[in-house]
Amino acid sequence: MAPRERVIAAIEHKNPDRLPVDLGGSIVTGINSMAYRRLKSYLGFGAGASRVTNIILLLSEVEQELLDLWQLDVLPLNRLYAAPGVPLTGGWKNHPLPDGSPALFPASFSPKIGKDGSWELFDGDRVISRLNSGSGSFVPTYFPLKGADLAALAAFELRGISDRELDYLHAKAKELYENTDYAIFGWFDGSIFERSQFLCSWEGFMTRLGAEHEFVNKLLTKLTARIVADLELYLDAVGDYIQIIGFGDDFGIQSGPQLAPRQFRELVKPFLKYIYSLLTLLIN
C-alpha cells in the first residue's frame, strides 16, 4: 500500500498492510528542532541545519531521509505563519536554535535576544511571545482581553483566515496531493478553550470560568462563530486534497484536567459539539 492508501484504510476501519506511522505530520505529532538535530546525528544523517516550520513550538520539518528510513506515512499542510507575522513563503535564513545549534528559520524571523538568553517576538512595539532561557517553546506575553468587560469583549475583533493564506493553503495542498503519495494532514487548529486563555491570560480566564459565566459564554460564542466561518473557507480551499483535518485545544495539566468535568460539560462542550457536528456535515 502507498502511504495515503494506508492511512485512508485505517481511517475507514479497514485493515491496512501495517499500522500507519506519523512523525511531523502536524504540530501535535511534531518534534522539537533541538531534539530533531540530535536524532539526525544519532541516525547518521549528520547534524546539519533543518527548517523550523513552527517557531512557537520550535518544530522541525521532517526530511525525506527520515520519511524513507522510518517509512512514515503523513506530510503536514502547515498554516501559512510559522509565528505571528512570520510567513513560510519568504525563503529561509540561517539562525541558531536556543542551544546554539544551526537551523533554518523563515526569512522574516527576527527575535530580540536578551542577555539572559531569552527570545522575544514583537508585534510593532509590543512583546507578544517570549522563549525563556532553557525552554523549548514560546509562551504568550500579551493578552488583549485581560481584564476586559463585556463591552470591550463585544467590540473586540477576532482576526479571520485571510485570502492570502487561503491561496497559499490551496496551492500547497494541491502540490502535496498531486506530487506525493503521502497522506496530508491539514492543521486547522479550531481552539476555543486554550485560545480564551491566550486572550484573557491563563489565570484571568480560569477565574472568569468559575465566576463570570456570562463573559465566558459570550467569549466562547464569539470564538465559535469565527471558527465556523474560517472552517468553511478552509475546507473550500483544501478539502479536495487533505485526508486528515486537525483541531487543537488543551484541557489538561501534568496532574489532571484543568477544569472539573461538570464545568466542561456545561460551559465548553456545547460549543465543541456544534463545531464538530458542522464539520461532519461539511465533509460528508
N, C-alpha and C positions, 0 to 999 in steps of 0.2 A: 504494500500500500504506500502511496505517496503521503507525505505528512498531512496535507489538507484532508485527504480522504480518511486518514486515520482519526483525526480529530472530529470530523463530522460523524463518523461511525460511532465514536464514543459518546458524543452529544446526543445522538439519536438512540442511545441504549442498545446499539448493536455491538457485535464482537469484533473489534479491530484485531489486526495481526499481533499487536502488542500494545501496551499502555502508552498513550501519548506522553511526551516529556516536554516541559517548558522551562526555560531559564531566560529571562529578559524579555518575555513577550508583553509584559505590562509593568506598571510601576509596583504592583503587588507581587510580581514574580521576578523582579529585577535583582541586580547585585550591585552593591556599592563599589565605586570605581577603585578605591584603595584595595578592597578585597579582591576585585577582579584582576588587578595587576598582579597581586601575589598568586592568584590561581593560575594565571597565564604562565608565570615564571615556573611554578611547580610542575605544570604540564609540559614545559619545554617549549612554549611558544615565544619565549622572550618576554621582556618586561617593557616593551615599547609603549608609546602613548596611545590610549584608546579614547574614543569620543564619549564625552559626558552629555547624554541626551536629556537628562533630568537633573537640573542644577540643585533644586531644593533638597533632593534626597541623594545627590551625587551618584546617580545611576549611570552605568556604562552601557553602550551599545555592545551587544554580544556579537563577536566577529565570526566569520564563516568557518574558520578553523575549528572553533568550539562547537558551532552548529553541526559540523560534519562529525567531529570526534564523538560527541555525546548523542548524535542522532536526534537533535532537538526538532520539534515539530511546529513551533509557533514563532511568528515575527510580529513586532509591535507596529501598530499605527499610532505613533505618538501625537499628542496635541502639538500645535504649532510652537508654543512658547516653552522653552526649557526652564525658564524662570520668568517672573513678570517683566515684560518689556524686552525679553531676550529671545528672538525667534531662532528656529533651527535652519532658516533659509539663507543666512548671510555668510556662509562659509565657516571655517574653523581657525582657531589660533592656539598656539602653544601657551599653556598656563599650568603651573604646578598645582597638584592637589594639596590639601591641608598638611599632608605628611611630607610634602616636598617632592614627591614622585611626579613624573611627567604625565601630562594628559592633554587632550584637545578639547577646548571649550568653544561654544558658539562665539562667533567673532565679536559680537557686541557685549559680551560678558566683561564687566569691569568693576569688580567689587572693591570696596575700600578695605584694606588690610591693616588692622591695628597692630600696635606694638606688642600686644598680648597674644597675637596670632589669630584674633577673631576676624571674620569676614562680614562685611555689611553690604546689603543691596539697597539701592535708593530708588525712590520714585520722586523725581525732582530733588528737593532738598530734604525729603523725609526718608528716614531709615524704615524700611518695611520688613526686612528679614535679617536675621543675624545667625551666623555659624560660629559658635564659641570654640575656643582652642580645645583640641582634643575630641571634638564632636565629629560626627559623620554626616550631619544634615543641618539645614537651616530651620529656624523656628520664626514665626511671625513676631514682629515687634510693634506693628501699628494695627489698631483695632477701631475702625471708623464708627462703629456703633457702641463703643464702650460708654456707658452712662447715658445713652440716648433715651429720650422719652418717645411716646407713641407718635407724636407729630414729626419728630426727626426720623423715625423709622418709616413713616408714610412717605416722606419726601426723599428718602434715600433711593438712589437708582443703582440697581444691580447691572453690571456690565454683561451683555449677552455675547454669544458667539458671533464673530464678525464675518463679513463676506470674504475678507482676506483669508481667514482661517478655513472657511468652508471650501474655498477654491483650492487651498493647499491640501486639505484632507482628501478631497475628491481626487486630485491628481496623484497623490501619494498612494492612496488605496488602490486606484486603478493600476498603477505601476506595479505594486506588490502582487496584485491578483494575477495580472497578465504575464509577469516575468518571473514568478517563482511558483513553486508548488506547495509552499508552506501555508498553514492556517494563519489568518490575520486577526489579531486581537486589537479591536478598536477601543481605546480607553476614553470613555465619555466623562466619567467622574460622577456627577449627579449627587454630590454630598449635600445633606441638609443639616445634620447634627454637627459634624466637625466644622462645616462652613459657618455655622452660627457661632461656634467658639472663636473662629478666626475673625469674625466681625465684631464680637462683643467682648473678647478675651475669654479665656477658659473659666476663670473664676466669676467673671461677670455673667456669662451665660448660665453657668451652673447655679448661681444664686437666683437668677430670674426663673430658671426651671422649677425651683422649689417655691418661689414666692410671687411670681408675676406671670401667671398663665396667659393672660390676655396678650401681653407682649410676645411671649413665646409662640402663641398660636398665630399671631399676625406675621411674625418673622418667618416661621416655617411655611405659612401660606404664600408669602412673597417669594421665598426661595423655590418653592414647588412650582409656582407659576413660571418662574424664569427657566427652571429645568425643563418643564414640559415644552415651552416654546423652543428652547435650544435643541431638545431631543428630536423634535420633528425635522428641524433644519439639518441636524447631524445625520439622521437616517436618510434623508433625501440625498445627501452628499455622498455617503459611503455605504449605504445599506445593501447595494448590489454586490459589494466586494468583501465585506468582513464576515467572518464566521462566528466571532465572539464579540460581545459588547460588554465593557467593564464599568461597573458602578463602584464607587468607593465611599466608605464612611468609617467612623471609628467610635465604637461604643465601649471599648474595653481599656483597662489599665492592667498593669502587671499582676495585680492581686484579684481582679474580677471585673464585673461590669461597672461602668461609670454612673449608671442610674439604675434605680430599682425596676424590676420587671413591670410593676404596675405603672410607673411613670412612662416607661417605653410604650406600653400598650395604649395608654390613654393619650399621650401627648405627641408621640413621634410616629408610631406605627401607621395611623390612618393616612398620613402623607406618603409614606413609603408604599403602602398598598395601592394608593392612587397612581403613583408614578409607575410602578411595575405592572399594574393592570393595563395602563395605557401602552406601555412598551409591548406587552403581549399582543394587543390589538394592532399596533403599528407594524410588527414584524410578521404577522400572520396574514 
